[in-house]
Amino acid sequence: DLPHNSIADIMIDPSNPDRIFVALSDIIWNSPSGIGVYESTDGGINFSPTSLTFSLIDGIRIYEMDVNPNDASEFLVATSDGLYRTTDYFSTTTKIVNRPTTAVKYNLNSNDVHAGGREGEYYLSTNSGQTFTTPNNIDFGNGQVRISISNKANSGYVVITCDNVINIS
């Protein structure tokens, strides 16, 4: 009974599996855009809109969500409108990056968060997503940035791709 048939991402609260968040959006450009993030508190039987909602005519797409591994109430959401953050399970949201963002990942082994855009942009947060900077020595050129982070304890590996460029740090 969700009001949109495309789901860009799903997050389940690890401390309460009945709490589920879905990003209702299609990431394909010739399909309808998104309407926001919806929440279920009953294991997916019913969903309600959160504070991060859009109208289809806004044309905003949600590409990816990630949850802080140290705080299940804190999420980052990468959208064509920018990067959004919540620290209260989407009761409120704040836009923290004003450029289209297609990827976002919390690092499991530090307070770093990595984000990327559609035109090679790379953003780094060293304070769990409170603020982001664009490191001046990283230039991916054009193309969509995608990010993967190792979930192995103390590995520290981050893989960032942009078209045919791969950067491993």
DSSP file (Angstrom, degrees, kcal/mol; ACC not computed):
  #  RESIDUE AA STRUCTURE BP1 BP2  ACC     N-H-->O    O-->H-N    N-H-->O    O-->H-N    TCO  KAPPA ALPHA  PHI   PSI    X-CA   Y-CA   Z-CA
    1    1 A D              0   0    0      0, 0.0    46,-0.1     0, 0.0    44,-0.0   0.000 360.0 360.0 360.0  21.2    0.0    0.0    0.0
    2    2 A L        -     0   0    0      1,-0.1    46,-0.0     2,-0.1    44,-0.0  -0.479 360.0-126.1 -73.0 149.4    2.9    2.4   -0.5
    3    3 A P  S    S+     0   0    0      0, 0.0     2,-0.3     0, 0.0    -1,-0.1   0.351  92.7  44.4 -80.1   9.0    2.1    5.4   -2.6
    4    4 A H        -     0   0    0     21,-0.0    -2,-0.1     1,-0.0    21,-0.1  -0.989  68.1-147.4-150.1 142.9    5.0    4.8   -5.1
    5    5 A N  S    S+     0   0    0     -2,-0.3     2,-0.4    19,-0.1    -1,-0.0   0.419  73.7  80.8 -99.3   4.4    6.1    1.5   -6.7
    6    6 A S        -     0   0    0     27,-0.1    19,-0.7    20,-0.0     2,-0.5  -0.925  55.9-166.7-112.6 134.3    9.9    2.2   -6.9
    7    7 A I  E     -A   24   0A   0     -2,-0.4    17,-0.2    17,-0.2     3,-0.1  -0.973   9.8-178.3-121.7 119.3   12.2    1.7   -3.9
    8    8 A A  E    S-     0   0A   0     15,-2.9     2,-0.3    -2,-0.5    16,-0.1   0.780  70.8  -4.7 -84.8 -29.7   15.8    3.1   -4.2
    9    9 A D  E     -A   23   0A   0     14,-0.8    14,-2.8    55,-0.1     2,-0.4  -0.989  54.8-152.2-162.7 155.3   17.0    1.9   -0.8
   10   10 A I  E     -A   22   0A   0     -2,-0.3     2,-0.4    12,-0.2    12,-0.2  -1.000  10.0-173.0-135.0 133.9   15.8    0.1    2.4
   11   11 A M  E     -A   21   0A   0     10,-2.8    10,-3.1    -2,-0.4     2,-0.5  -0.996   6.4-160.7-128.0 134.8   17.3    0.5    5.9
   12   12 A I  E     -A   20   0A   0     -2,-0.4     8,-0.2     8,-0.2     6,-0.1  -0.959  27.8-116.5-115.5 130.3   16.3   -1.6    8.9
   13   13 A D    >   -     0   0    0      6,-2.5     3,-0.9     3,-0.5     6,-0.3  -0.505  20.4-151.1 -64.9 117.2   17.0   -0.4   12.5
   14   14 A P  T 3  S+     0   0    0      0, 0.0    -1,-0.2     0, 0.0    -3,-0.0   0.778  96.1  48.0 -64.6 -25.1   19.4   -3.0   13.9
   15   15 A S  T 3  S+     0   0    0      1,-0.3    -2,-0.1     4,-0.0    -3,-0.0   0.628 127.4  24.4 -89.2 -13.2   18.2   -2.4   17.4
   16   16 A N    X   -     0   0    0     -3,-0.9     3,-2.6     3,-0.2    -3,-0.5  -0.660  65.1-171.4-150.2  87.8   14.5   -2.7   16.4
   17   17 A P  T 3  S+     0   0    0      0, 0.0    25,-0.1     0, 0.0    -1,-0.1   0.605  83.5  69.5 -63.4 -10.8   13.9   -4.7   13.2
   18   18 A D  T 3  S+     0   0    0     23,-0.1    25,-2.6    24,-0.1     2,-0.7   0.648  83.9  82.9 -76.8 -13.8   10.2   -3.7   13.2
   19   19 A R    <   +     0   0    0     -3,-2.6    -6,-2.5    -6,-0.3     2,-0.4  -0.828  63.0 171.7 -95.0 113.0   11.4   -0.1   12.3
   20   20 A I  E     -AB  12  40A   0     20,-2.4    20,-2.8    -2,-0.7     2,-0.4  -0.960  18.8-161.0-126.2 137.6   12.0    0.0    8.5
   21   21 A F  E     -AB  11  39A   0    -10,-3.1   -10,-2.8    -2,-0.4     2,-0.4  -0.973   8.8-171.6-118.4 133.0   12.8    3.0    6.3
   22   22 A V  E     -AB  10  38A   0     16,-2.5    16,-2.7    -2,-0.4     2,-0.8  -0.980  20.0-140.3-125.3 137.7   12.3    2.9    2.5
   23   23 A A  E     -AB   9  37A   0    -14,-2.8   -15,-2.9    -2,-0.4     2,-1.2  -0.857  18.7-151.3 -93.7 109.1   13.4    5.5    0.0
   24   24 A L  E     +AB   7  36A   0     12,-2.9    11,-2.6    -2,-0.8    12,-1.1  -0.695  50.5 107.6 -87.3  98.6   10.5    5.7   -2.5
   25   25 A S        -     0   0    0     -2,-1.2     2,-0.5   -19,-0.7     9,-0.2  -0.973  61.2-128.9-166.6 150.9   12.3    6.8   -5.7
   26   26 A D        -     0   0    0      6,-0.5   -18,-0.1    -2,-0.3     8,-0.1  -0.936  10.8-160.5-106.6 134.1   13.3    5.5   -9.0
   27   27 A I        +     0   0    0     -2,-0.5     2,-0.4   -20,-0.1    -1,-0.1   0.386  63.5  99.9 -95.8   4.6   16.9    6.1  -10.0
   28   28 A I  S >  S-     0   0    0      4,-0.2     3,-1.7     1,-0.1    -2,-0.1  -0.791  72.6-137.3 -92.3 131.7   16.4    5.6  -13.7
   29   29 A W  T 3  S+     0   0    0     -2,-0.4    -1,-0.1     1,-0.3     4,-0.1   0.706  98.6  52.7 -67.5 -22.4   16.1    8.9  -15.5
   30   30 A N  T 3  S+     0   0    0      2,-0.1    -1,-0.3     3,-0.0     3,-0.1   0.272 100.5  75.9 -97.6  14.7   13.2    8.0  -17.8
   31   31 A S  S <  S-     0   0    0     -3,-1.7    -5,-0.1     1,-0.1     0, 0.0  -0.709  98.8 -72.6-114.3 168.1   11.0    6.8  -14.9
   32   32 A P        -     0   0    0      0, 0.0    -6,-0.5     0, 0.0    -4,-0.2  -0.286  51.6-124.6 -60.6 147.0    9.1    8.8  -12.3
   33   33 A S        -     0   0    0     23,-0.3    28,-0.2     1,-0.2     2,-0.2   0.219  38.3 -73.5 -74.9-157.1   11.2   10.5   -9.6
   34   34 A G        -     0   0    0     26,-2.9    26,-0.3    -9,-0.2    -9,-0.3  -0.523  16.8-158.7-106.9 169.9   10.8   10.1   -5.9
   35   35 A I        -     0   0    0    -11,-2.6    19,-2.3     1,-0.4     2,-0.3   0.385  55.6-101.9-123.5  -2.5    8.5   11.1   -3.1
   36   36 A G  E     -BC  24  53A   0    -12,-1.1   -12,-2.9    17,-0.3     2,-0.5  -0.765  51.0 -33.7 124.5-165.6   10.8   10.7   -0.1
   37   37 A V  E     -B   23   0A   0     15,-2.7    13,-2.1    -2,-0.3     2,-0.3  -0.865  49.3-165.6-104.3 131.5   11.5    8.4    2.8
   38   38 A Y  E     -BC  22  49A   0    -16,-2.7   -16,-2.5    -2,-0.5     2,-0.4  -0.869   6.5-146.9-116.8 151.3    8.7    6.4    4.5
   39   39 A E  E     -BC  21  48A   0      9,-3.0     9,-2.4    -2,-0.3     2,-0.4  -0.930   8.6-165.7-123.6 141.0    8.9    4.6    7.8
   40   40 A S  E     +B   20   0A   0    -20,-2.8   -20,-2.4    -2,-0.4     3,-0.2  -0.981   8.7 180.0-118.4 137.1    7.2    1.5    9.2
   41   41 A T  S    S+     0   0    0     -2,-0.4   -22,-0.2     5,-0.3   -23,-0.1   0.284  78.9  62.0-112.6   6.7    7.2    0.7   12.9
   42   42 A D  S >  S-     0   0    0      4,-0.5     3,-0.6   -22,-0.1   -23,-0.2  -0.116 124.1 -84.2-125.5  36.5    5.3   -2.6   12.6
   43   43 A G  T 3  S-     0   0    0    -25,-2.6   -24,-0.1     1,-0.2   -25,-0.1   0.710  89.5 -50.3  74.7  20.2    7.7   -4.6   10.5
   44   44 A G  T 3  S+     0   0    0    -26,-0.5    -1,-0.2     2,-0.4     3,-0.1   0.522 107.9 113.2  97.6   6.5    6.6   -3.3    7.1
   45   45 A I  S <  S+     0   0    0     -3,-0.6     2,-0.3     1,-0.2    -2,-0.1   0.931  86.3  19.2 -74.2 -45.6    2.8   -3.7    7.4
   46   46 A N        -     0   0    0      2,-0.0    -4,-0.5   -45,-0.0    -2,-0.4  -0.949  69.6-163.5-126.3 146.5    2.1    0.0    7.4
   47   47 A F        -     0   0    0     -2,-0.3    -7,-0.2    -7,-0.2   -26,-0.1  -0.963   2.7-170.3-129.2 146.9    4.3    3.0    6.2
   48   48 A S  E     -C   39   0A   0     -9,-2.4    -9,-3.0    -2,-0.3     2,-0.1  -0.961  32.4-100.0-131.7 150.7    4.0    6.7    6.9
   49   49 A P  E     -C   38   0A   0      0, 0.0   -11,-0.2     0, 0.0     2,-0.1  -0.391  34.6-149.0 -67.8 148.1    5.9    9.6    5.4
   50   50 A T  E     -     0   0A   0    -13,-2.1    41,-0.1     2,-0.3    40,-0.1  -0.289  40.3 -82.8 -98.3-169.5    8.8   11.1    7.3
   51   51 A S  E    S+     0   0A   0     39,-2.2     2,-1.1     1,-0.2    42,-0.2   0.652 116.7  76.8 -71.6 -14.6   10.0   14.7    7.3
   52   52 A L  E     +     0   0A   0    -15,-0.2   -15,-2.7    38,-0.2     2,-0.3  -0.718  67.6 137.0 -99.8  85.2   12.0   14.0    4.1
   53   53 A T  E     -C   36   0A   0     -2,-1.1   -17,-0.3   -17,-0.3     2,-0.3  -0.934  28.3-173.5-129.8 153.5    9.2   14.0    1.5
   54   54 A F        -     0   0    0    -19,-2.3     2,-0.3    -2,-0.3    -2,-0.0  -0.878  26.3-113.7-135.3 165.9    8.9   15.5   -2.0
   55   55 A S    >>  -     0   0    0     -2,-0.3     3,-1.9     1,-0.1     4,-0.5  -0.794  29.1-120.4 -96.6 147.9    6.2   15.8   -4.6
   56   56 A L  G >4 S+     0   0    0     -2,-0.3     3,-1.4     1,-0.3   -23,-0.3   0.857 114.2  60.7 -55.4 -34.9    6.6   13.9   -7.9
   57   57 A I  G 34 S+     0   0    0      1,-0.3    -1,-0.3     2,-0.1     0, 0.0   0.666  89.2  71.2 -70.9 -13.4    6.6   17.2   -9.8
   58   58 A D  G <4 S-     0   0    0     -3,-1.9    -1,-0.3   -24,-0.2    -2,-0.2   0.779  94.2-144.2 -68.7 -25.6    9.7   18.3   -7.8
   59   59 A G    <<  +     0   0    0     -3,-1.4     2,-0.4    -4,-0.5    -3,-0.1   0.732  41.9 153.9  70.5  23.1   11.7   15.7   -9.9
   60   60 A I        -     0   0    0     -5,-0.5   -26,-2.9   -26,-0.3     2,-0.4  -0.713  27.2-158.9 -90.1 132.2   13.9   14.8   -7.0
   61   61 A R        -     0   0    0     -2,-0.4    19,-2.4   -28,-0.2     2,-0.5  -0.879   9.7-143.4-109.5 141.2   15.5   11.3   -7.0
   62   62 A I  E     +D   79   0B   0     -2,-0.4    17,-0.2    17,-0.2     3,-0.1  -0.913  20.8 174.8-100.7 126.9   16.8    9.5   -4.0
   63   63 A Y  E     -     0   0B   0     15,-2.9     2,-0.3    -2,-0.5    16,-0.2   0.816  58.4  -7.5 -99.5 -39.0   19.9    7.4   -4.8
   64   64 A E  E     -D   78   0B   0     14,-1.4    14,-3.2    37,-0.2    -1,-0.3  -0.991  48.1-159.8-161.9 146.6   21.1    6.0   -1.6
   65   65 A M  E     -D   77   0B   0     -2,-0.3     2,-0.3    12,-0.2    12,-0.2  -0.933  11.1-174.4-123.1 152.5   20.7    6.1    2.2
   66   66 A D  E     -D   76   0B   0     10,-2.1    10,-2.4    -2,-0.3     2,-0.4  -0.991  14.2-142.0-144.9 148.3   23.1    5.0    4.9
   67   67 A V  E     -D   75   0B   0     -2,-0.3     8,-0.2     8,-0.2    39,-0.2  -0.867  30.4-105.9-109.9 140.9   22.7    4.7    8.7
   68   68 A N  E >   -D   71   0B   0      6,-2.8     3,-1.3     3,-0.5     6,-0.2  -0.483  24.2-143.3 -63.1 123.8   25.4    5.6   11.2
   69   69 A P  T 3  S+     0   0    0      0, 0.0     3,-0.2     0, 0.0    -1,-0.2   0.667 100.5  46.1 -66.5 -13.9   26.7    2.3   12.5
   70   70 A N  T 3  S+     0   0    0      1,-0.3     2,-0.2     4,-0.1    -2,-0.1   0.466 121.1  33.4-104.5  -4.0   27.1    3.9   15.9
   71   71 A D  E X   -D   68   0B   0     -3,-1.3     3,-2.0     3,-0.2    -3,-0.5  -0.756  61.4-163.3-155.5 100.6   23.7    5.6   16.1
   72   72 A A  E 3  S+     0   0B   0      1,-0.3    16,-0.1    -2,-0.2    -1,-0.1   0.588  89.2  62.7 -66.0 -10.4   20.7    4.0   14.5
   73   73 A S  E 3  S+     0   0B   0     14,-0.1    16,-2.5    15,-0.1     2,-0.6   0.518  88.9  84.1 -89.4  -4.8   18.7    7.3   14.6
   74   74 A E  E <   +     0   0B   0     -3,-2.0    -6,-2.8    -6,-0.2     2,-0.3  -0.880  55.2 167.3-109.3 121.1   21.2    9.1   12.3
   75   75 A F  E     -DE  67  86B   0     11,-1.8    11,-2.1    -2,-0.6     2,-0.4  -0.908  24.2-152.5-127.9 154.4   20.9    8.7    8.5
   76   76 A L  E     -DE  66  85B   0    -10,-2.4   -10,-2.1    -2,-0.3     2,-0.5  -0.985  13.5-161.7-121.5 140.7   22.3   10.4    5.5
   77   77 A V  E     -DE  65  84B   0      7,-2.5     7,-2.5    -2,-0.4     2,-0.5  -0.975   7.5-149.8-129.3 118.7   20.3   10.4    2.2
   78   78 A A  E     +DE  64  83B   0    -14,-3.2   -15,-2.9    -2,-0.5   -14,-1.4  -0.767  30.3 163.8 -89.0 123.5   21.9   11.1   -1.2
   79   79 A T  E >   -DE  62  82B   0      3,-1.8    22,-3.1    -2,-0.5     3,-1.0  -0.852  54.8-107.3-134.5 168.0   19.5   12.8   -3.6
   80   80 A S  T 3  S+     0   0    0    -19,-2.4   -18,-0.1    -2,-0.3     3,-0.1   0.613 122.2  53.8 -69.0 -11.2   19.5   14.7   -6.9
   81   81 A D  T 3  S-     0   0    0      1,-0.4     2,-0.3   -20,-0.4    -1,-0.2   0.511 124.8 -81.9 -98.5  -9.5   18.7   17.8   -4.7
   82   82 A G  E <   -E   79   0B   0     -3,-1.0    -3,-1.8    19,-0.2     2,-0.5  -0.862  59.3 -48.6 136.4-172.1   21.6   17.4   -2.3
   83   83 A L  E     -EF  78  97B   0     14,-1.8    13,-3.1    -2,-0.3    14,-1.4  -0.887  50.6-162.4-105.1 125.2   22.7   15.4    0.8
   84   84 A Y  E     -EF  77  95B   0     -7,-2.5    -7,-2.5    -2,-0.5     2,-0.4  -0.773   2.1-161.9-108.6 151.3   20.2   15.3    3.7
   85   85 A R  E     -EF  76  94B   0      9,-2.6     9,-2.3    -2,-0.3     2,-0.3  -0.989   7.9-177.5-134.3 141.3   20.9   14.3    7.3
   86   86 A T  E     -E   75   0B   0    -11,-2.1   -11,-1.8    -2,-0.4     7,-0.1  -0.986  13.1-178.5-131.8 147.0   18.7   13.3   10.2
   87   87 A T  S    S+     0   0    0     -2,-0.3   -13,-0.2     5,-0.3   -14,-0.1   0.217  81.6  55.1-122.0  10.0   19.6   12.6   13.8
   88   88 A D  S >  S-     0   0    0      4,-0.4     3,-1.3   -13,-0.1   -14,-0.2  -0.199 122.2 -84.1-140.7  44.7   16.2   11.6   15.0
   89   89 A Y  T 3  S-     0   0    0    -16,-2.5   -15,-0.1     1,-0.2   -16,-0.1   0.857  90.9 -55.3  55.0  38.6   14.8    8.9   12.8
   90   90 A F  T 3  S+     0   0    0    -17,-0.4   -39,-2.2     2,-0.4    -1,-0.2   0.668 101.5 127.4  70.5  19.4   13.6   11.4   10.2
   91   91 A S  S <  S+     0   0    0     -3,-1.3     2,-0.3     1,-0.3    -2,-0.1   0.892  90.0   8.7 -65.5 -37.1   11.5   13.5   12.6
   92   92 A T  S    S-     0   0    0    -40,-0.0    -4,-0.4     2,-0.0    -2,-0.4  -0.969  74.7-164.7-135.7 153.8   13.5   16.4   11.2
   93   93 A T        -     0   0    0     -2,-0.3     2,-0.4   -42,-0.2    -7,-0.2  -0.976   2.6-161.5-137.3 153.9   16.0   16.6    8.3
   94   94 A T  E     -F   85   0B   0     -9,-2.3    -9,-2.6    -2,-0.3     2,-0.5  -0.999  21.1-128.6-134.4 135.5   18.6   19.1    7.2
   95   95 A K  E     +F   84   0B   0     -2,-0.4   -11,-0.3   -11,-0.2     3,-0.1  -0.748  30.5 171.1 -82.1 125.4   20.2   19.6    3.8
   96   96 A I  E     +     0   0B   0    -13,-3.1     2,-0.4    -2,-0.5    36,-0.3   0.594  65.9  42.2-113.9 -15.7   24.0   19.6    4.4
   97   97 A V  E     -F   83   0B   0    -14,-1.4   -14,-1.8     2,-0.1    -1,-0.3  -0.995  65.0-159.6-130.0 127.2   25.3   19.5    0.8
   98   98 A N        +     0   0    0     -2,-0.4   -16,-0.1   -16,-0.2    -3,-0.0   0.179  65.5  81.9 -95.0  17.6   23.6   21.6   -1.8
   99   99 A R  S    S-     0   0    0      1,-0.1   -20,-0.2   -16,-0.0   -18,-0.1  -0.875  96.3 -81.0-117.6 153.8   24.8   19.7   -4.9
  100  100 A P        -     0   0    0      0, 0.0     2,-0.4     0, 0.0    18,-0.4  -0.268  49.7-165.6 -52.3 133.3   23.3   16.5   -6.4
  101  101 A T        +     0   0    0    -22,-3.1   -38,-0.3   -19,-0.3    16,-0.3  -0.991  20.5 174.1-129.8 128.5   24.7   13.5   -4.5
  102  102 A T        +     0   0    0     14,-2.4     2,-0.3    -2,-0.4    15,-0.2   0.572  65.7  37.1-110.8 -13.0   24.5   10.0   -5.7
  103  103 A A  E     +G  116   0C   0     13,-1.7    13,-1.9   -24,-0.1     2,-0.3  -0.996  52.2 169.8-143.6 145.6   26.4    8.0   -3.1
  104  104 A V  E     +G  115   0C   0     -2,-0.3     2,-0.4    11,-0.2    11,-0.2  -0.932   4.7 173.4-155.7 133.1   27.0    8.1    0.7
  105  105 A K  E     -G  114   0C   0      9,-2.7     9,-2.7    -2,-0.3     2,-0.3  -0.983  23.4-140.3-144.4 129.4   28.7    5.7    3.1
  106  106 A Y  E     -G  113   0C   0     -2,-0.4     2,-0.5     7,-0.2     7,-0.2  -0.646  28.5-123.2 -77.1 142.7   29.5    5.8    6.7
  107  107 A N    >   -     0   0    0      5,-2.6     3,-0.8    -2,-0.3    44,-0.1  -0.784  12.3-150.7 -86.9 130.4   32.9    4.3    7.6
  108  108 A L  T 3  S+     0   0    0     -2,-0.5    -1,-0.1    42,-0.4    43,-0.1   0.685  92.3  47.8 -74.1 -17.7   32.5    1.5   10.1
  109  109 A N  T 3  S+     0   0    0      3,-0.1     2,-0.3    44,-0.1    -1,-0.2   0.301 119.3  13.4-110.6   8.4   36.0    2.0   11.6
  110  110 A S  S <  S-     0   0    0     -3,-0.8    -3,-0.1     2,-0.2    16,-0.0  -0.908  84.7 -90.5-160.2-174.5   36.1    5.8   12.1
  111  111 A N  S    S+     0   0    0     -2,-0.3    17,-2.9    15,-0.2    18,-0.3   0.295  83.3 121.9 -90.6   8.8   33.9    9.0   12.1
  112  112 A D        -     0   0    0     14,-0.2    -5,-2.6    15,-0.2     2,-0.4  -0.451  41.1-171.1 -75.3 143.9   34.5    9.4    8.4
  113  113 A V  E     -GH 106 125C   0     12,-2.3    12,-2.6    -7,-0.2     2,-0.4  -0.998   7.8-155.3-131.3 135.6   31.7    9.6    5.9
  114  114 A H  E     +GH 105 124C   0     -9,-2.7    -9,-2.7    -2,-0.4     2,-0.3  -0.904  15.5 174.0-113.5 138.8   32.3    9.5    2.1
  115  115 A A  E     -GH 104 123C   0      8,-2.3     8,-3.1    -2,-0.4     2,-0.3  -0.975   6.4-169.7-141.4 154.9   29.9   11.0   -0.4
  116  116 A G  E     -GH 103 122C   0    -13,-1.9   -14,-2.4    -2,-0.3   -13,-1.7  -0.957   7.4-144.1-145.1 162.8   29.9   11.5   -4.2
  117  117 A G    >   -     0   0    0      4,-1.9    28,-2.9    -2,-0.3     3,-0.6  -0.449  34.3 -95.7-117.8-171.1   28.1   13.2   -6.9
  118  118 A R  T 3  S+     0   0    0    -18,-0.4    25,-0.6    26,-0.2   -17,-0.1   0.633 116.2  48.4 -83.1 -15.7   27.1   12.8  -10.6
  119  119 A E  B 3  S-j  143   0D   0    -19,-0.2    -1,-0.2    23,-0.2    25,-0.2  -0.162 129.3 -79.8-121.1  39.3   30.0   14.8  -12.0
  120  120 A G  S <  S+     0   0    0     23,-2.2    20,-0.8    -3,-0.6    21,-0.2   0.495  77.9 154.3  82.2   4.3   32.9   13.4  -10.2
  121  121 A E        -     0   0    0     22,-0.1    -4,-1.9    19,-0.1     2,-0.4  -0.383  23.4-166.1 -67.4 142.5   32.4   15.4   -6.9
  122  122 A Y  E     -H  116   0C   0     -6,-0.2     2,-0.4    16,-0.2    -6,-0.2  -0.999   3.8-171.8-131.3 131.8   33.8   13.8   -3.8
  123  123 A Y  E     -H  115   0C   0     -8,-3.1    -8,-2.3    -2,-0.4     2,-0.4  -0.950   2.8-164.0-124.5 143.0   32.9   14.9   -0.3
  124  124 A L  E     -HI 114 133C   0      9,-2.7     9,-2.5    -2,-0.4     2,-0.4  -0.992   5.0-169.7-130.6 134.2   34.4   13.9    3.0
  125  125 A S  E     -H  113   0C   0    -12,-2.6   -12,-2.3    -2,-0.4     3,-0.2  -0.979   9.0-177.8-117.3 134.8   33.1   14.3    6.6
  126  126 A T  S    S+     0   0    0     -2,-0.4   -15,-0.2     5,-0.3   -14,-0.2   0.266  79.3  63.4-109.6   8.4   35.4   13.5    9.5
  127  127 A N  S >  S-     0   0    0      4,-0.5     3,-1.0   -14,-0.1   -15,-0.2  -0.236 123.1 -86.1-127.8  44.8   32.6   14.2   12.1
  128  128 A S  T 3  S-     0   0    0    -17,-2.9   -16,-0.1     1,-0.2   -60,-0.1   0.776  89.8 -50.2  60.5  31.1   30.1   11.5   11.3
  129  129 A G  T 3  S+     0   0    0    -18,-0.3    -1,-0.2     2,-0.3     3,-0.1   0.581 103.6 121.5  90.3   9.6   28.3   13.5    8.7
  130  130 A Q  S <  S+     0   0    0     -3,-1.0     2,-0.3     1,-0.2    -2,-0.1   0.917  87.0   2.8 -69.8 -42.0   27.8   16.8   10.5
  131  131 A T        -     0   0    0      2,-0.0    -4,-0.5   -34,-0.0     2,-0.3  -0.971  69.3-150.4-141.3 155.7   29.7   18.7    7.9
  132  132 A F        -     0   0    0     -2,-0.3     2,-0.3   -36,-0.3    -7,-0.2  -0.950   7.3-168.7-128.1 147.8   31.4   17.9    4.6
  133  133 A T  B     -I  124   0C   0     -9,-2.5    -9,-2.7    -2,-0.3    -2,-0.0  -0.857  25.3-124.6-125.0 164.9   34.4   19.3    2.7
  134  134 A T        -     0   0    0     -2,-0.3   -11,-0.2   -11,-0.2     2,-0.0  -0.915  30.7-132.9-108.7 102.3   35.7   18.8   -0.8
  135  135 A P    >   -     0   0    0      0, 0.0     3,-1.4     0, 0.0   -13,-0.1  -0.341  11.0-142.2 -58.0 129.4   39.4   17.6   -0.4
  136  136 A N  T 3  S+     0   0    0      1,-0.3    -2,-0.0    -2,-0.0     0, 0.0   0.615  93.6  59.3 -75.1 -11.6   41.4   19.7   -2.8
  137  137 A N  T 3  S+     0   0    0      1,-0.0     2,-0.5     2,-0.0    -1,-0.3   0.355  90.1  82.6 -97.1   7.8   43.8   17.0   -3.8
  138  138 A I    <   +     0   0    0     -3,-1.4     2,-0.4   -16,-0.1   -16,-0.2  -0.953  48.4 163.9-116.4 120.8   41.0   14.7   -5.1
  139  139 A D        +     0   0    0     -2,-0.5   -18,-0.1     1,-0.1   -19,-0.1  -0.945  12.4 173.3-137.4 113.3   39.7   15.2   -8.7
  140  140 A F        -     0   0    0    -20,-0.8     2,-0.2    -2,-0.4    25,-0.1   0.455  32.9-146.9 -96.7  -2.1   37.7   12.5  -10.4
  141  141 A G        -     0   0    0    -21,-0.2    -1,-0.3   -22,-0.1     2,-0.2  -0.497  54.0 -13.3  72.4-140.9   36.7   14.5  -13.4
  142  142 A N  S    S+     0   0    0     -2,-0.2   -23,-0.2   -22,-0.1   -22,-0.1  -0.579  94.1  67.0 -96.0 160.2   33.3   13.7  -14.9
  143  143 A G  B    S-j  119   0D   0    -25,-0.6   -23,-2.2    -2,-0.2     2,-0.3  -0.247  84.3 -58.2 114.4 159.8   31.1   10.8  -14.1
  144  144 A Q        -     0   0    0    -25,-0.2    19,-0.7   -24,-0.1     2,-0.4  -0.554  48.0-135.8 -77.8 130.2   29.1    9.4  -11.3
  145  145 A V  E     -K  162   0E   0    -28,-2.9     2,-0.3    -2,-0.3    17,-0.2  -0.703  21.3-174.0 -85.8 133.5   31.0    8.6   -8.1
  146  146 A R  E     -K  161   0E   0     15,-2.3    15,-2.7    -2,-0.4     2,-0.4  -0.956   6.7-158.0-125.1 147.6   30.2    5.3   -6.4
  147  147 A I  E     -K  160   0E   0     -2,-0.3     2,-0.4    13,-0.2    13,-0.2  -0.971  13.3-179.6-133.6 139.4   31.7    4.3   -3.0
  148  148 A S  E     -K  159   0E   0     11,-2.6    11,-3.3    -2,-0.4     2,-0.4  -0.998   8.8-164.9-136.0 139.8   32.2    1.0   -1.2
  149  149 A I  E     -K  158   0E   0     -2,-0.4     9,-0.2     9,-0.2     2,-0.1  -0.982  26.1-113.0-127.8 135.0   33.7    0.6    2.3
  150  150 A S        -     0   0    0      7,-2.2   -42,-0.4    -2,-0.4     6,-0.2  -0.384  15.4-157.1 -63.5 138.0   35.1   -2.5    3.9
  151  151 A N        +     0   0    0    -44,-0.1     2,-0.4    -2,-0.1    -1,-0.1   0.287  57.4 116.3 -99.0   9.8   33.1   -3.8    6.8
  152  152 A K  S >  S-     0   0    0      1,-0.1     3,-2.0     5,-0.1     4,-0.4  -0.640  80.3 -98.9 -77.8 132.3   36.0   -5.7    8.2
  153  153 A A  T 3  S-     0   0    0     -2,-0.4    -1,-0.1     1,-0.3    -2,-0.1  -0.237 100.1  -3.2 -54.6 132.5   37.0   -4.3   11.6
  154  154 A N  T 3  S+     0   0    0      1,-0.1    -1,-0.3    -3,-0.0    -3,-0.1   0.609  94.6 121.3  62.3  17.3   40.1   -2.0   11.4
  155  155 A S    <   -     0   0    0     -3,-2.0    -2,-0.1    -5,-0.1    -1,-0.1   0.936  47.6-165.3 -75.9 -44.9   40.5   -2.5    7.7
  156  156 A G        +     0   0    0     -4,-0.4     2,-0.3     1,-0.2    -1,-0.1   0.523  30.8 150.4  75.0   4.2   40.1    1.2    6.7
  157  157 A Y        +     0   0    0     -5,-0.2    -7,-2.2    11,-0.1     2,-0.4  -0.561  20.0 178.6 -78.7 131.5   39.7    0.3    3.0
  158  158 A V  E     -K  149   0E   0     -2,-0.3    11,-2.2    -9,-0.2     2,-0.5  -1.000  10.3-162.1-129.2 128.5   37.6    2.7    0.9
  159  159 A V  E     -KL 148 168E   0    -11,-3.3   -11,-2.6    -2,-0.4     2,-0.5  -0.959   8.7-176.9-113.8 126.7   37.0    2.2   -2.8
  160  160 A I  E     -KL 147 167E   0      7,-2.4     7,-2.6    -2,-0.5     2,-0.3  -0.987   3.5-172.0-124.8 126.2   35.7    5.1   -4.9
  161  161 A T  E     +KL 146 166E   0    -15,-2.7   -15,-2.3    -2,-0.5     2,-0.3  -0.893  14.4 176.1-118.9 150.3   34.9    4.7   -8.6
  162  162 A C  E >   -KL 145 165E   0      3,-2.1     3,-2.3    -2,-0.3     2,-0.4  -0.796  69.9 -56.8-150.6 103.7   34.1    7.3  -11.2
  163  163 A D  T 3  S-     0   0    0    -19,-0.7   -20,-0.1    -2,-0.3    -1,-0.1  -0.458 124.8 -14.7  54.4-112.2   33.7    5.9  -14.7
  164  164 A N  T 3  S+     0   0    0     -2,-0.4     2,-0.5    -3,-0.1    -1,-0.3   0.345 115.0  99.7-103.2   8.7   37.0    4.2  -15.3
  165  165 A V  E <   -L  162   0E   0     -3,-2.3    -3,-2.1   -25,-0.1     2,-0.4  -0.816  49.9-172.5 -95.7 130.6   39.0    5.8  -12.4
  166  166 A I  E     -L  161   0E   0     -2,-0.5     2,-0.5    -5,-0.2    -5,-0.2  -0.990   3.5-173.0-123.7 129.5   39.4    3.7   -9.2
  167  167 A N  E     -L  160   0E   0     -7,-2.6    -7,-2.4    -2,-0.4     2,-0.5  -0.984   0.6-172.7-122.6 122.9   40.9    5.1   -6.1
  168  168 A I  E      L  159   0E   0     -2,-0.5    -9,-0.2    -9,-0.2   -11,-0.1  -0.966 360.0 360.0-116.1 126.9   41.6    2.8   -3.1
  169  169 A S              0   0    0    -11,-2.2   -10,-0.1    -2,-0.5    -1,-0.1   0.375 360.0 360.0-126.6 360.0   42.7    4.4    0.2
